[in-house]
Amino acid sequence: MSRQFRTSTSSTRNYASGSATASRPNRSGSSDFSSSSSSSSQRGGQRRRPNRSPGSSGAGHSRSPAPSPAATVFTPTPFVEAASFAELGLPTAIVERLAYEGIIKPFPIQSATVADALAGRDVLGRAQTGSGKTLAFGLPMLARLARRPPAPYRPLGLVLVPTRELAMQVVDALAPIARGVGVDVLLVAGGLPIGKQMNALQRGVHIVVATPGRLTDLVDRGAARLDAVEVVVLDEADRMADMGFLPVVTAFLLDCPNDGQRLLFSATLDRDVDVLVHRHMHDPVVRSISPTTASVESMSHHVLVVSADDKADVTAHVANREGRSILFVRTKHGADRMAKALRTRGVLAASLHGDKTQSARTKVLDQFRDGTVPVLVATDVAARGIHVDDVGLVLHVDPPASSKDYLHRSGRTARAGGSGTVVMLALPQQRREVDDIIRDAGVRAEQTVISAKTDVLSGITGARVPSGIPVNEPSGPRESSRRPGRGRSPGGRNPRTPVGSAGRGRRTSGSGYRSA
């Protein structure tokens, strides 16, 4: 039998008074952080995380989560779009800071979720990337934690994201608003100096935006303790599940106070996300501003059937179109080879994948954003970290592994109300596989047999014949064998400032991404 989550006024919490009219069942005993010795709070103190499976309750926690049902029906509740942020109940200081940043009217996902989050409700939000989810969860968190002094090692808010690039994007979006209301935001991700992150935690920060791997390192060292976290946000929870982070995310949630607020945002609400909802959310209000399938109104989808002999030429012609384009391949080495082959043909392209150093990845994204490099060749792992507006075309050079990956890749275009074209190349023997992906993704795609010499290719994609004159990749951080995060970049300073002490006026990060 399926379960349905609906809005219930009886469970609204009153956080302003510090009480809750309805809260999660209390666990008996203290959390494993509070029961640890005082010496574990000192920086550098060694502390091993409990080896918890997703189904275990952990030391000191008496509640055992019930088994997940076979299927859950998440029933979104209706909402009215707000004309301004003030209508959502946000404090005047935040509304004024938003106006100063040029952010006046809420996006639909913000209208749908901010008021419930401000009221202390657990919120389950479904929205595609580029829809404004960052401020949807970030603004209520800033309103709740503003002007409150955090304790050393104990952040008050935690945002978990799957990738470093997404963590940076979240920090960049929140930092200008946080700075205006006295909230410190700390970026915690691999590839950045861990010592600076430990120092910031020792001083005390309000909000930590973290990837699971680096946060695990900090917790194991005793530099981060989660027993004071009041709000936990899981951003792009479906992607974290796909990447195998579900066990460690579950452990983090068990480390946080049981009666804290949970905000979960995801493009899809499938079985893995279902597990998190049932075990760690209390009577969540469900808001959805888009279907789980890609929008046919904002994207045009095409499948181009090409021969193996023509595939390289078709790819180069499409990549040479005017405007920003993202090409997706399955492997890291394939991304490097593709970018190099395109540059040899006269198409300025750069690759993005997990084997690049953090400074190199940041540089590539900045160059793509400012138009210096118009073509980005990326892997699936990097897909969720690409948050750049005005991407006109996504080209699936290699078909994705699943319909979910297709939607994740395709979501790099048609962002923030824009439109875009999504094209997937398919060899004749891949047509059945591609048909299954398109059907499961719930989109309508025109299928055309094509070669590089046909005019229809230009009509669909804006393809142009490359010059054939090799071009060089723009200069950036030199790759080396050193471990990421060690040493200094050219110019004498770290390529990014991981310590986002926004309340103290220090620069949080340098990517320049903007997100509503």
C-alpha positions in Angstrom: 0.0 0.0 0.0 1.4 3.4 -0.9 1.6 6.3 1.5 0.8 9.9 0.8 2.3 13.0 2.4 0.0 16.0 2.6 -0.1 19.4 4.3 -1.2 19.2 7.9 -1.6 22.4 9.9 -1.4 20.4 13.2 2.3 19.8 12.9 3.6 23.3 12.5 6.5 24.0 14.9 6.9 27.3 16.7 10.6 27.9 16.5 10.5 31.5 17.5 9.5 30.4 21.0 11.9 27.5 21.0 9.0 25.0 21.4 7.4 22.6 19.0 3.8 21.7 18.8 4.6 18.6 17.0 8.1 17.1 16.8 9.7 13.8 15.8 9.8 11.1 18.4 12.7 11.7 20.8 15.5 9.3 20.9 16.5 8.0 24.3 19.9 8.9 25.4 22.3 11.6 24.1 23.8 11.7 20.7 27.2 10.1 20.2 28.7 13.6 19.9 27.4 14.8 23.2 28.5 11.7 25.0 32.0 11.9 23.7 34.7 13.2 26.0 35.5 16.9 26.1 38.9 16.3 24.6 37.2 15.3 21.3 36.2 18.9 20.8 39.8 20.0 20.5 41.0 20.5 17.0 42.8 17.6 15.7 41.3 15.2 18.3 40.8 11.8 16.7 37.3 10.4 16.7 36.1 7.6 14.6 32.7 7.8 13.0 30.4 4.9 13.9 30.2 2.3 11.2 26.5 2.6 10.5 24.5 1.1 7.7 21.5 3.1 6.4 19.2 0.8 8.3 20.9 1.1 11.7 20.1 3.6 14.3 23.6 4.4 15.6 24.9 4.5 19.1 22.7 6.4 21.5 19.7 6.5 19.2 16.7 4.3 20.2 14.5 5.0 17.2 14.7 2.3 14.5 13.3 3.5 11.2 10.5 1.5 9.8 11.0 -0.4 6.6 10.3 1.7 3.5 7.1 0.8 1.6 7.3 -0.6 -1.9 6.2 2.7 -3.4 5.2 6.1 -2.1 2.9 8.6 -3.7 4.2 12.1 -3.0 1.2 14.4 -3.4 2.2 18.0 -4.0 0.0 20.6 -2.3 -1.1 23.7 -4.2 0.4 27.1 -3.7 0.0 30.7 -4.9 2.9 32.4 -6.5 4.1 35.5 -4.5 4.6 38.9 -6.1 7.5 39.7 -3.8 9.7 38.2 -1.1 8.0 40.3 1.6 4.8 38.4 0.9 6.6 35.1 1.9 7.2 36.4 5.4 10.9 37.0 5.1 12.5 39.6 7.5 12.9 43.1 6.1 16.7 42.9 6.3 16.7 39.9 3.9 14.2 41.4 1.5 16.2 44.6 1.3 19.4 42.7 0.7 17.7 40.7 -2.1 16.6 44.0 -3.7 20.1 45.4 -3.4 21.3 42.3 -5.3 18.7 42.8 -7.9 16.5 39.9 -6.9 13.0 41.2 -6.7 10.4 38.5 -7.6 10.5 35.0 -6.2 10.8 32.0 -8.6 8.0 29.5 -8.4 9.9 27.0 -6.2 10.7 29.9 -3.8 7.0 30.9 -3.6 6.1 27.3 -3.0 8.5 26.5 -0.2 9.8 29.6 1.7 6.8 30.2 3.8 6.5 26.5 4.9 10.3 26.5 5.7 10.0 29.7 7.7 7.2 28.1 9.7 9.5 25.2 10.7 7.9 22.6 8.5 9.9 19.8 6.9 9.8 20.5 3.2 10.2 18.1 0.3 10.7 20.1 -2.9 10.8 18.8 -6.4 12.2 21.1 -9.0 14.6 20.9 -11.9 18.1 22.5 -11.8 18.2 26.2 -12.6 14.8 26.7 -10.9 16.0 28.7 -7.9 16.2 26.0 -5.3 19.3 27.5 -3.6 17.5 30.5 -2.3 14.4 28.4 -1.7 16.1 26.6 1.1 18.8 29.2 1.8 16.6 32.2 2.7 14.6 30.5 5.4 17.8 29.2 6.9 19.4 32.7 6.9 16.3 34.1 8.5 16.3 31.6 11.3 20.0 31.8 12.1 20.7 35.5 11.6 22.4 37.3 14.5 22.8 34.2 16.5 26.3 33.4 17.7 27.5 29.9 16.8 29.6 27.8 19.1 33.1 26.5 18.2 33.0 23.4 16.1 29.2 23.3 16.1 27.5 24.8 13.0 23.8 25.6 13.3 22.9 24.8 9.7 24.1 22.1 7.3 23.7 21.9 3.5 24.8 18.6 2.0 25.5 18.6 -1.8 27.0 15.9 -4.1 29.8 17.8 -5.8 32.4 20.5 -5.1 31.1 22.7 -8.0 27.6 22.6 -6.6 28.9 23.4 -3.1 30.7 26.5 -4.6 27.5 27.5 -6.4 25.4 27.3 -3.3 27.9 29.4 -1.3 28.2 32.0 -4.0 24.4 32.3 -4.1 24.0 32.6 -0.3 27.1 34.7 0.5 25.8 38.2 -0.6 22.6 37.8 1.4 24.3 36.1 4.4 26.8 39.0 4.6 24.0 41.5 5.0 22.4 39.6 8.0 25.5 38.6 9.9 25.6 34.9 9.0 28.9 33.1 8.3 28.8 30.5 5.5 31.7 28.0 5.2 32.5 26.0 2.1 33.6 22.5 3.0 34.8 20.4 0.0 37.7 18.3 -1.1 40.5 19.9 -3.1 40.6 22.9 -0.8 42.9 23.4 2.2 41.4 21.5 5.1 43.4 23.4 7.7 41.5 26.7 6.8 38.2 24.8 7.1 39.2 23.5 10.5 40.3 26.9 11.7 36.9 28.4 10.6 35.0 25.7 12.4 37.0 26.3 15.6 36.0 30.0 15.5 32.4 29.1 14.9 30.3 29.3 11.7 26.5 29.4 11.2 26.2 27.3 8.1 28.3 24.7 6.5 27.9 23.8 2.9 29.6 20.5 2.4 30.3 17.5 0.2 30.0 14.2 2.2 33.6 13.1 1.8 35.2 16.2 3.2 32.7 16.6 6.0 33.4 13.0 7.0 37.1 13.9 7.3 36.3 16.9 9.5 34.0 14.9 11.8 36.5 12.1 12.1 39.2 14.7 13.2 36.8 16.2 15.8 36.8 19.5 14.0 33.1 19.4 13.2 30.3 18.3 15.5 26.7 18.1 14.3 24.8 18.0 17.7 23.8 21.7 17.4 22.5 21.6 13.8 19.0 22.9 13.7 18.4 22.8 9.9 19.7 20.1 7.5 19.3 20.6 3.8 19.8 17.8 1.3 20.3 19.5 -2.1 20.0 17.3 -5.2 19.4 14.3 -3.0 18.7 12.0 -6.0 22.2 12.6 -7.3 23.8 11.9 -3.9 21.9 8.6 -3.9 23.1 7.9 -7.4 26.7 8.5 -6.3 26.5 6.1 -3.4 26.4 8.7 -0.6 23.2 7.4 1.0 24.9 5.6 3.9 27.1 8.5 4.9 24.2 11.0 4.5 22.1 8.8 6.7 24.9 8.8 9.4 25.1 12.6 9.3 21.3 12.8 9.8 21.5 10.5 12.8 24.3 12.7 14.2 22.0 15.8 14.0 19.3 16.5 16.6 16.2 14.4 15.9 13.8 17.3 16.3 15.7 19.6 13.8 14.2 20.8 10.5 14.8 18.8 7.3 14.6 20.4 3.8 15.1 18.0 0.9 15.3 19.2 -2.7 15.5 16.9 -5.6 14.8 16.8 -9.3 13.3 13.3 -8.9 11.6 11.5 -6.0 12.5 7.9 -6.7 13.1 4.9 -4.4 16.4 6.1 -2.9 15.0 9.5 -2.0 12.0 7.7 -0.7 14.2 6.0 1.9 15.5 9.3 3.2 12.0 10.8 3.4 10.6 7.9 5.4 13.4 7.6 7.8 14.4 11.2 8.5 11.5 13.6 7.7 8.4 14.3 9.8 5.1 14.9 8.0 6.8 16.9 5.2 4.9 19.3 3.1 5.5 18.4 -0.6 5.9 21.1 -3.2 6.5 20.5 -6.9 6.9 23.1 -9.6 7.8 20.7 -12.4 7.2 17.1 -13.4 10.0 14.6 -13.1 10.4 14.6 -16.8 12.2 17.2 -18.9 10.0 20.1 -20.0 9.0 19.8 -23.6 7.9 23.5 -23.6 11.4 24.8 -22.8 13.5 22.2 -24.6 13.4 20.7 -28.0 14.7 17.1 -28.1 16.3 15.4 -31.1 17.9 12.0 -31.7 20.4 12.0 -34.6 21.2 8.6 -36.0 24.7 8.8 -37.5 27.2 6.2 -38.8 30.4 5.5 -36.9 32.4 7.2 -39.8 30.3 10.4 -39.6 30.1 10.7 -35.8 33.3 12.7 -35.4 32.4 15.2 -38.2 28.9 15.6 -36.9 30.1 16.3 -33.4 32.7 18.9 -34.6 30.1 20.7 -36.8 27.6 20.9 -33.9 30.2 22.0 -31.4 31.1 24.8 -33.8 27.7 26.4 -33.5 27.4 29.9 -32.2 26.9 30.3 -28.5 27.5 28.1 -25.5 27.3 24.3 -25.8 27.9 21.4 -23.5 28.9 18.0 -24.9 28.6 14.9 -22.6 30.7 11.8 -22.9 30.9 8.8 -20.5 34.5 8.7 -19.5 37.2 11.2 -18.2 39.7 10.2 -20.9 37.0 10.5 -23.5 36.3 14.0 -22.4 40.0 15.0 -22.7 40.3 13.3 -26.1 37.1 15.0 -27.4 38.2 18.4 -26.3 41.6 18.0 -27.9 40.1 16.7 -31.1 37.8 19.7 -31.3 40.6 22.1 -30.8 42.6 20.4 -33.5 39.7 21.1 -35.9 39.4 24.8 -34.8 36.7 24.5 -32.2 37.7 26.1 -28.8 36.7 23.5 -26.2 37.8 22.4 -22.7 37.1 19.3 -20.7 35.6 19.0 -17.2 35.8 15.9 -15.0 36.8 14.7 -11.6 40.5 14.0 -12.3 41.3 17.7 -12.8 42.6 19.7 -9.9 40.1 22.0 -8.2 41.8 25.1 -9.5 41.7 23.8 -13.0 38.0 22.9 -12.7 37.1 26.3 -11.4 39.1 28.0 -14.1 37.4 26.0 -16.9 33.9 26.8 -15.5 34.8 30.5 -15.2 36.0 30.5 -18.8 32.9 28.8 -20.0 30.7 31.2 -18.1 32.3 34.3 -19.4 32.4 33.0 -23.0 36.2 32.6 -23.3 35.6 28.9 -23.9 32.2 28.3 -25.7 32.3 24.5 -25.7 32.5 22.3 -22.6 33.1 18.6 -22.8 31.9 17.0 -19.5 31.3 13.7 -17.8 28.1 12.7 -15.9 29.7 13.2 -12.6 30.5 16.9 -13.5 26.9 17.4 -14.9 25.4 18.5 -11.5 28.2 21.0 -10.9 27.6 23.1 -14.1 25.3 26.0 -13.2 25.7 28.4 -16.1 22.8 30.3 -17.7 22.4 30.7 -21.5 23.6 27.3 -22.5 21.8 26.9 -25.9 22.5 23.3 -26.6 23.3 20.0 -24.9 24.8 17.3 -27.1 24.9 13.7 -25.8 27.8 12.5 -27.8 27.7 9.2 -25.9 24.1 8.1 -24.8 23.7 8.3 -21.1 23.4 5.2 -18.9 19.8 5.9 -17.9 16.9 8.2 -18.4 17.8 9.9 -15.1 21.2 10.7 -16.4 19.6 12.0 -19.6 17.5 14.4 -17.5 20.4 15.5 -15.4 22.5 16.2 -18.5 19.7 17.9 -20.4 19.0 20.2 -17.4 22.1 22.2 -18.2 20.1 24.0 -20.8 16.7 25.8 -20.6 17.6 27.1 -17.1 15.9 29.9 -15.2 13.0 30.1 -17.7 15.1 30.0 -20.8 14.9 27.6 -23.7 17.4 25.2 -25.3 18.0 22.3 -27.6 18.9 18.8 -26.5 20.5 16.4 -29.1 21.6 12.8 -28.7 23.8 11.0 -31.2 23.0 7.4 -31.8 24.8 4.8 -33.9 22.4 2.5 -35.8 23.0 -0.3 -33.3 22.2 2.0 -30.4 18.7 3.0 -31.6 16.8 0.6 -29.3 18.8 1.7 -26.3 18.2 5.3 -27.1 14.5 4.7 -27.7 14.2 3.2 -24.2 16.0 6.2 -22.6 13.8 8.7 -24.4 10.6 6.9 -23.5 11.6 6.5 -19.8 12.5 10.2 -19.7 9.0 11.1 -20.8 10.0 13.4 -23.6 9.2 13.5 -27.3 12.2 13.5 -29.5 12.4 13.8 -33.3 14.6 11.0 -34.7 16.5 11.8 -37.9 19.1 9.9 -39.9 21.9 12.4 -40.6 25.4 13.1 -41.7 27.7 16.0 -41.4 26.9 17.1 -45.0 23.1 17.3 -44.6 21.5 20.8 -44.3 19.1 19.5 -41.7 21.9 19.3 -39.2 22.4 23.0 -39.4 18.7 23.6 -39.1 18.3 21.6 -35.9 21.5 22.6 -34.1 23.0 25.6 -35.9 26.0 23.5 -36.9 28.8 25.1 -38.8 31.8 23.7 -40.6 34.9 24.2 -38.4 37.8 26.2 -39.8 40.3 23.3 -39.5 42.9 25.6 -38.1 44.0 24.3 -34.7 43.4 26.5 -31.6 45.0 26.4 -28.2 43.2 26.0 -25.0 43.2 29.3 -22.9 45.9 29.3 -20.3 44.9 28.3 -16.8 46.3 26.6 -13.7 49.0 24.2 -14.7 48.2 20.6 -13.9 50.6 18.8 -11.6 51.0 15.7 -9.6 50.7 17.4 -6.3 47.7 16.7 -4.1 44.7 19.0 -4.6 44.7 21.8 -2.1 48.4 21.9 -1.5 50.6 24.9 -2.2 49.7 28.1 -3.9 48.4 29.1 -7.3 50.2 31.5 -9.6 49.7 35.0 -8.2 50.6 33.9 -4.6 47.1 33.1 -3.2 44.8 30.2 -3.1 42.5 29.9 -6.2 39.5 30.0 -3.9 38.8 31.2 -0.4 37.1 28.2 1.2 36.3 30.0 4.4 33.1 31.9 3.7 33.0 34.2 6.7 30.2 36.2 5.0 29.2 38.0 8.1 32.7 39.4 8.5 32.8 40.8 5.0 35.4 38.4 3.7 35.1 37.0 0.2 33.4 33.5 0.2 34.5 32.3 -3.2 35.6 33.6 -6.5 33.6 31.8 -9.2 31.2 34.6 -9.8 28.3 32.2 -10.3 24.8 33.8 -9.9 21.8 31.9 -8.9 18.3 32.9 -8.0 
